[in-house]
């Protein structure tokens, strides 16, 4: 099995009623300033499905970094501003260990 020097965290959710795509993107952009300085942060990607569901991919150096990020972000205004836009019952977080890739990632 290949060894990778990162893990992938997925966060999926649906927005609260009336939240626009632009509001969500702006909230994510504001949060990234705080997120980028956390230990182990590598990269983030925000996606939107045709059904309106959102998914954010985070690349972290370790699973511990991914887990610790939640606690480190909890008191940040940018994080709480984002959370206010999400339907809390729809939030799902998973951390995955890569086992195969088509090519090396360049961040």
JOLIN-V804985 format. One record per residue. N is the residue number from 0. RES is the residue in one letter. OMEGA is omega as a letter, one per 20 degrees, with the letter a starting at -180 (none if undefined). NEAR is the number of other ideal C-beta (glycine too) atoms within 12 Angstrom. Layout:
n=[N:N]
res=[RES:RES]
omega=[OMEGA:OMEGA]
near=[NEAR:NEAR]
This chain:
n=[0:1:2:3:4:5:6:7:8:9:10:11:12:13:14:15:16:17:18:19:20:21:22:23:24:25:26:27:28:29:30:31:32:33:34:35:36:37:38:39:40:41:42:43:44:45:46:47:48:49:50:51:52:53:54:55:56:57:58:59:60:61:62:63:64:65:66:67:68:69:70:71:72:73:74:75:76:77:78:79:80:81:82:83:84:85:86:87:88:89:90:91:92:93:94:95:96:97:98:99:100:101:102:103:104:105:106]
res=[X:X:X:X:X:X:X:X:X:X:X:X:X:X:X:X:X:X:X:X:X:X:X:X:X:X:X:X:X:X:X:X:X:X:X:X:X:X:X:X:X:X:X:X:X:X:X:X:X:X:X:X:X:X:X:X:X:X:X:X:X:X:X:X:X:X:X:X:X:X:X:X:X:X:X:X:X:X:X:X:X:X:X:X:X:X:X:X:X:X:X:X:X:X:X:X:X:X:X:X:X:X:X:X:X:X:X]
omega=[r:r:a:a:r:r:r:r:r:r:r:a:r:r:r:r:r:r:a:r:a:r:a:a:a:r:r:r:r:a:a:r:r:a:a:a:a:r:r:a:r:a:r:r:r:r:r:r:r:r:r:r:a:r:r:r:r:r:a:r:a:r:r:r:r:r:a:a:a:r:a:a:a:a:a:r:a:r:a:r:r:a:r:a:a:r:a:r:a:a:r:a:r:r:a:r:r:r:a:r:r:r:r:r:r:a:none]
near=[7:12:11:21:18:28:29:30:37:25:35:25:30:23:30:22:11:11:25:15:18:13:20:32:21:18:33:36:19:21:33:25:19:25:34:23:15:30:19:26:28:27:22:28:20:26:21:22:14:7:11:20:21:33:27:33:28:39:32:36:23:23:23:18:26:35:21:20:35:23:15:21:29:16:12:23:16:24:27:17:22:34:27:19:31:30:21:14:9:21:23:19:22:19:26:20:20:22:11:11:16:7:6:11:16:8:16]
